[in-house]
Amino acid sequence: MKHYPFLNLAEQATQSEMTKIYPEAFKAFIHAGIENDIINPELAKMDLDKLAKQ
């Protein structure tokens, strides 16, 4: 399992824990990708909360 310390998230999580933390992890990943110029900043204009629940 890879660990991404720049996301400031737990290294491991159970399935039930992931249900709770995934929305925040998703948003953190998107914003980190934008900051590192690997994700288009236009993505941040979308409803990330809604996308994380899909």
KELODO-140465 format. One record per residue (C-alpha): residue in three letters; residue number from 1; x, y, z. Coordinates in nm, 2 decimals, always signed. Example, Ala and Ser with C-alpha at 12.3 -4.5 7.8 and 13.67 -1.06 7.14 Angstrom:
! residues 2
<"ala",1,<+1.23,-0.45,+0.78>> <"ser",2,<+1.37,-0.11,+0.71>> 
This chain:
! residues 54
<"met",1,<+0.00,+0.00,+0.00>> <"lys",2,<+0.14,+0.34,-0.09>> <"his",3,<+0.13,+0.62,+0.16>> <"tyr",4,<+0.09,+0.98,+0.05>> <"pro",5,<+0.20,+1.20,+0.35>> <"phe",6,<+0.12,+1.52,+0.16>> <"leu",7,<-0.25,+1.43,+0.18>> <"asn",8,<-0.23,+1.43,+0.56>> <"leu",9,<-0.45,+1.12,+0.58>> <"ala",10,<-0.43,+0.79,+0.77>> <"glu",11,<-0.20,+0.53,+0.61>> <"gln",12,<-0.45,+0.25,+0.66>> <"ala",13,<-0.82,+0.23,+0.70>> <"thr",14,<-1.09,-0.04,+0.72>> <"gln",15,<-1.37,-0.06,+0.47>> <"ser",16,<-1.61,+0.11,+0.71>> <"glu",17,<-1.35,+0.38,+0.79>> <"met",18,<-1.30,+0.45,+0.42>> <"thr",19,<-1.67,+0.52,+0.38>> <"lys",20,<-1.62,+0.81,+0.62>> <"ile",21,<-1.28,+0.94,+0.51>> <"tyr",22,<-1.30,+0.89,+0.13>> <"pro",23,<-1.47,+1.22,+0.06>> <"glu",24,<-1.20,+1.41,+0.24>> <"ala",25,<-0.92,+1.20,+0.09>> <"phe",26,<-1.07,+1.25,-0.26>> <"lys",27,<-1.07,+1.63,-0.22>> <"ala",28,<-0.72,+1.63,-0.07>> <"phe",29,<-0.59,+1.43,-0.36>> <"ile",30,<-0.75,+1.66,-0.62>> <"his",31,<-0.62,+1.98,-0.45>> <"ala",32,<-0.27,+1.82,-0.41>> <"gly",33,<-0.27,+1.73,-0.78>> <"ile",34,<-0.36,+2.08,-0.87>> <"glu",35,<-0.09,+2.22,-0.65>> <"asn",36,<+0.16,+1.99,-0.82>> <"asp",37,<+0.05,+2.07,-1.17>> <"ile",38,<-0.07,+1.72,-1.25>> <"ile",39,<-0.45,+1.79,-1.24>> <"asn",40,<-0.63,+2.06,-1.43>> <"pro",41,<-0.74,+2.34,-1.19>> <"glu",42,<-1.08,+2.35,-1.36>> <"leu",43,<-1.16,+2.03,-1.17>> <"ala",44,<-1.17,+2.23,-0.85>> <"lys",45,<-1.47,+2.42,-0.98>> <"met",46,<-1.68,+2.10,-0.99>> <"asp",47,<-1.88,+1.98,-0.69>> <"leu",48,<-1.61,+1.76,-0.53>> <"asp",49,<-1.84,+1.66,-0.25>> <"lys",50,<-2.09,+1.52,-0.50>> <"leu",51,<-1.81,+1.35,-0.70>> <"ala",52,<-1.67,+1.19,-0.39>> <"lys",53,<-2.01,+1.03,-0.32>> <"gln",54,<-2.04,+0.87,-0.67>> 
